[in-house]
Amino acid sequence: MADGYHQLEIGARLEPGARTLSVRCACGRRGSIDPAPWRAQGLCGQPLESLEPRVRCTCGARRSMLAPICADVAPRGGFWIFR
């Protein structure tokens, strides 16, 4: 992306203790998700880039960019996790 949002997080992985991930869609919507379903599937350690196709935005996009959130932030809507 031109704003460098995704560039900063290249190589980031789903950490076992991650409670929230930041999500951004190409339509401009930003939000956060709880990655608990992925942790339950044993996907900890997976690159976030490989999990991006599993996130859907309300606009219908089939891929959204993921990044770790440093602070403990409550998930906020507009995005859904698909297994």
LOFIVO-817664 format. One line per field, with one value per atom (N, C-alpha, C): residue number from 1; atom name; x, y, z. Coordinates in nm, 3 decimals. Atoms other than C-alpha are relative to their C-alpha. Last residue first. Example, Ala and Ser with C-alpha at 12.3 -4.5 7.8 and 13.67 -1.06 7.14 Angstrom:
# residues 2
k <- 2 2 2 1 1 1
a <- N CA C N CA C
xx <- -0.082 1.367 -0.077 0.089 1.230 0.090
yy <- -0.119 -0.106 0.109 -0.119 -0.450 0.120
zz <- -0.006 0.714 0.073 0.000 0.780 0.000
This chain:
# residues 83
k <- 83 83 83 82 82 82 81 81 81 80 80 80 79 79 79 78 78 78 77 77 77 76 76 76 75 75 75 74 74 74 73 73 73 72 72 72 71 71 71 70 70 70 69 69 69 68 68 68 67 67 67 66 66 66 65 65 65 64 64 64 63 63 63 62 62 62 61 61 61 60 60 60 59 59 59 58 58 58 57 57 57 56 56 56 55 55 55 54 54 54 53 53 53 52 52 52 51 51 51 50 50 50 49 49 49 48 48 48 47 47 47 46 46 46 45 45 45 44 44 44 43 43 43 42 42 42 41 41 41 40 40 40 39 39 39 38 38 38 37 37 37 36 36 36 35 35 35 34 34 34 33 33 33 32 32 32 31 31 31 30 30 30 29 29 29 28 28 28 27 27 27 26 26 26 25 25 25 24 24 24 23 23 23 22 22 22 21 21 21 20 20 20 19 19 19 18 18 18 17 17 17 16 16 16 15 15 15 14 14 14 13 13 13 12 12 12 11 11 11 10 10 10 9 9 9 8 8 8 7 7 7 6 6 6 5 5 5 4 4 4 3 3 3 2 2 2 1 1 1
a <- N CA C N CA C N CA C N CA C N CA C N CA C N CA C N CA C N CA C N CA C N CA C N CA C N CA C N CA C N CA C N CA C N CA C N CA C N CA C N CA C N CA C N CA C N CA C N CA C N CA C N CA C N CA C N CA C N CA C N CA C N CA C N CA C N CA C N CA C N CA C N CA C N CA C N CA C N CA C N CA C N CA C N CA C N CA C N CA C N CA C N CA C N CA C N CA C N CA C N CA C N CA C N CA C N CA C N CA C N CA C N CA C N CA C N CA C N CA C N CA C N CA C N CA C N CA C N CA C N CA C N CA C N CA C N CA C N CA C N CA C N CA C N CA C N CA C N CA C N CA C N CA C N CA C N CA C N CA C N CA C N CA C N CA C N CA C
xx <- -0.100 -1.149 0.055 0.040 -1.322 0.110 -0.102 -1.282 -0.063 0.030 -1.523 0.115 -0.082 -1.467 -0.039 -0.018 -1.685 0.080 0.063 -1.670 0.039 0.110 -1.442 -0.038 0.035 -1.225 -0.114 0.117 -1.124 -0.029 0.113 -0.772 -0.115 0.116 -0.488 -0.124 0.082 -0.197 -0.117 -0.085 0.065 -0.082 0.030 -0.174 0.081 0.016 -0.038 -0.035 -0.119 -0.107 -0.022 -0.009 -0.350 0.130 -0.135 -0.444 -0.003 -0.027 -0.784 0.136 -0.133 -0.877 0.015 -0.036 -1.209 0.140 -0.138 -1.354 0.037 -0.003 -1.732 0.140 0.012 -1.773 0.001 0.141 -1.846 -0.019 0.050 -1.487 -0.148 0.093 -1.375 -0.049 0.072 -1.067 -0.089 0.104 -0.935 -0.082 0.114 -0.736 -0.116 0.079 -0.519 -0.116 0.134 -0.405 -0.092 0.067 -0.097 -0.142 0.028 0.015 -0.076 0.129 -0.011 -0.042 -0.015 0.271 -0.138 0.021 0.173 0.025 -0.127 0.329 -0.012 -0.099 0.000 0.133 -0.067 -0.227 0.098 -0.144 -0.322 0.079 -0.034 -0.691 0.149 0.063 -0.781 0.031 -0.082 -0.531 -0.054 -0.123 -0.712 0.093 0.029 -1.051 0.126 0.020 -0.903 -0.034 -0.047 -0.778 -0.019 -0.054 -0.998 0.044 0.064 -1.047 0.068 -0.083 -0.975 -0.080 0.062 -1.102 0.097 -0.098 -1.020 -0.075 0.051 -1.236 0.115 -0.030 -1.050 -0.049 0.107 -1.198 0.023 -0.031 -0.863 -0.106 0.047 -0.940 0.040 0.029 -0.749 -0.036 0.041 -0.735 -0.027 0.050 -0.554 -0.030 -0.079 -0.516 -0.068 0.064 -0.640 0.097 0.143 -0.569 -0.077 0.069 -0.226 -0.149 0.068 -0.075 -0.078 0.092 0.014 -0.080 -0.061 0.164 -0.101 0.105 0.031 0.064 0.065 0.336 -0.109 0.072 0.483 -0.074 -0.061 0.723 -0.068 -0.044 0.628 0.071 0.025 0.461 0.042 -0.061 0.589 -0.008 -0.145 0.513 0.068 -0.035 0.146 0.151 0.065 0.068 0.047 -0.095 0.324 -0.059 -0.024 0.086 0.095 -0.077 0.114 0.032 0.084 0.000 0.088
yy <- 0.104 -2.074 -0.050 0.125 -1.746 -0.102 0.101 -1.446 -0.124 0.134 -1.156 -0.093 0.107 -0.782 -0.133 -0.020 -0.472 -0.110 0.067 -0.460 0.036 -0.083 -0.353 -0.046 0.013 -0.589 0.094 0.086 -0.450 -0.009 -0.074 -0.307 -0.097 0.088 -0.437 0.079 -0.018 -0.225 -0.098 0.003 -0.342 0.010 -0.120 -0.434 -0.010 0.013 -0.684 0.135 -0.048 -0.624 -0.020 0.020 -0.777 0.057 -0.002 -0.667 -0.009 -0.124 -0.771 -0.011 -0.005 -1.029 0.135 0.134 -1.142 -0.005 0.036 -0.794 -0.134 0.120 -0.796 -0.042 -0.043 -0.438 -0.120 -0.020 -0.582 0.044 -0.133 -0.705 0.010 -0.064 -1.068 0.132 -0.112 -1.219 0.064 0.053 -1.565 0.109 0.044 -1.435 -0.057 -0.110 -1.240 -0.045 0.001 -1.550 0.107 0.123 -1.617 -0.010 -0.009 -1.254 -0.123 -0.068 -1.288 0.010 -0.139 -1.544 0.064 -0.021 -1.857 0.147 0.006 -1.891 0.018 -0.091 -1.970 -0.022 -0.080 -2.157 0.102 0.027 -2.433 0.079 0.091 -2.431 -0.033 0.129 -2.280 -0.104 0.062 -1.999 -0.138 0.047 -1.931 -0.065 0.118 -1.913 -0.058 0.122 -1.684 -0.122 0.117 -1.424 -0.133 0.091 -1.146 -0.127 0.130 -0.885 -0.076 0.098 -0.517 -0.128 0.058 -0.237 -0.092 0.048 -0.024 -0.054 0.036 0.038 -0.054 -0.105 0.203 -0.030 -0.101 0.001 0.114 -0.090 -0.185 0.109 0.044 -0.335 0.103 -0.110 -0.284 -0.057 0.041 -0.513 0.125 -0.113 -0.473 -0.048 -0.036 -0.794 0.117 -0.084 -0.855 0.025 -0.008 -1.101 0.079 -0.109 -1.212 -0.005 -0.089 -1.438 0.112 0.074 -1.725 0.089 0.034 -1.481 -0.073 0.009 -1.481 -0.051 0.131 -1.384 0.008 0.014 -1.059 -0.134 0.101 -1.109 -0.017 0.117 -0.787 -0.096 0.124 -0.559 -0.125 -0.002 -0.216 -0.135 0.010 -0.272 -0.011 0.141 -0.333 -0.020 0.075 0.018 -0.144 0.079 0.181 -0.085 -0.063 0.455 -0.080 -0.123 0.351 0.063 -0.118 0.000 0.124
zz <- -0.029 0.869 -0.128 0.061 0.794 0.024 0.021 1.020 -0.061 -0.047 0.984 -0.032 0.056 0.954 0.062 0.141 0.999 -0.068 0.113 1.372 -0.141 0.048 1.654 -0.139 0.143 1.858 -0.037 0.022 2.200 -0.151 0.057 2.209 -0.022 -0.010 2.428 -0.041 -0.121 2.304 -0.002 -0.120 2.053 0.127 -0.078 1.774 0.127 -0.145 1.523 0.062 -0.070 1.154 0.149 -0.145 0.907 0.054 -0.055 0.554 0.152 -0.073 0.422 0.064 -0.061 0.159 0.068 -0.047 0.014 0.058 0.036 -0.025 0.065 0.083 0.019 -0.041 0.140 0.146 -0.095 0.034 0.493 -0.144 -0.037 0.502 -0.037 0.092 0.496 0.057 -0.060 0.661 -0.107 -0.087 0.570 0.068 0.082 0.270 0.084 0.056 0.520 -0.088 -0.058 0.711 -0.060 0.044 0.495 0.055 0.142 0.535 -0.051 0.012 0.911 -0.146 0.043 0.892 -0.015 0.143 1.086 -0.035 0.070 1.430 -0.150 -0.058 1.596 -0.070 0.101 1.353 0.056 -0.004 1.596 -0.102 0.110 1.503 -0.003 -0.030 1.842 -0.108 -0.106 1.775 0.031 0.063 1.446 0.102 0.082 1.617 -0.067 -0.078 1.889 -0.085 0.074 1.634 0.074 -0.101 1.781 -0.074 -0.018 1.512 0.113 -0.069 1.462 0.018 -0.117 1.244 0.070 -0.097 0.947 0.120 -0.133 0.640 0.085 -0.097 0.352 0.140 0.009 0.064 0.098 0.111 0.038 -0.016 0.132 0.378 -0.105 0.091 0.701 -0.135 0.135 1.001 -0.082 0.077 1.334 -0.141 0.118 1.531 -0.069 0.101 1.885 -0.114 -0.032 2.164 -0.103 0.070 2.045 0.031 -0.093 2.314 -0.065 -0.086 2.080 0.095 -0.128 1.825 0.088 -0.101 1.471 0.128 -0.015 1.269 0.106 -0.127 1.137 0.001 -0.085 0.844 0.135 0.075 0.673 0.094 -0.072 0.927 -0.077 -0.133 0.826 0.069 0.011 0.458 0.135 0.003 0.531 -0.004 -0.107 0.643 0.004 -0.075 0.411 0.111 -0.129 0.296 0.088 0.012 -0.067 0.134 0.000 0.000 0.000
